[in-house]
């Protein structure tokens, strides 16, 4: 859920600033890679990796 929120916040920010075709393609590729990695983590039951990433992200924002 945190990942989805971060993606949407980033998307909103980029749209407000102007979103070139190149930027859109790069973002789409990064999101696809991230989604695949998250699926692998969940399938392997390695959820602690997600929790560490969420904690690190939350700490950086504060």
N, C-alpha and C positions, 0 to 999 in steps of 0.2 A: 504494500500500500504506500509506503514511503517513497519507493522508487517511482511509482505512478505519479504521485504528487510532485516530485522533483522534476519529472519529465514534463508535466503539464505547466509548471511554473517557468521552466526554461523555454518551452514552446511559446508561451504567452509573451515573455520578454523579447524573444527573437522576432516575433511577428510585429510587435510594437516598434521595434528598432528597424524593421525592414528585413526581409528574408530573401536573399538571392537564391536562384536555382541551385547554384553550387553548394551553398550552405544547407539548403534543404536536403540535397542528396547525401551530403556528409552526415548530417544528423540522422537521416533515415538508416544509413549503414551502421552507425554507432548503436542506434536503438535495437536494430536487428541482432547485432552481435551480443549486446547486453542481455536481450531477451533469451537468446539461446544459452548463454552462460547461466542465467538464473534457472532455466529449465533443467540443466544438467545438475546444478547444485541441489535443487529440490528432488530430482529423481534419485540422487545418491544419498539423500538424507543428510546433507552437509549444511544444514540450516544455520549452524553457528557462523559460517562465513558471511551469510546475509546479515546476521545480527551485528557482527563486527563492523561491516560496512555501514550499516544504519547508524550505529553509535558514533563512528568516526565522522560521518556526514553531519550528524546532529551537533557534535562538538565543534566542528568547523564553523557552523552557522552561528553559534553563540559566541 
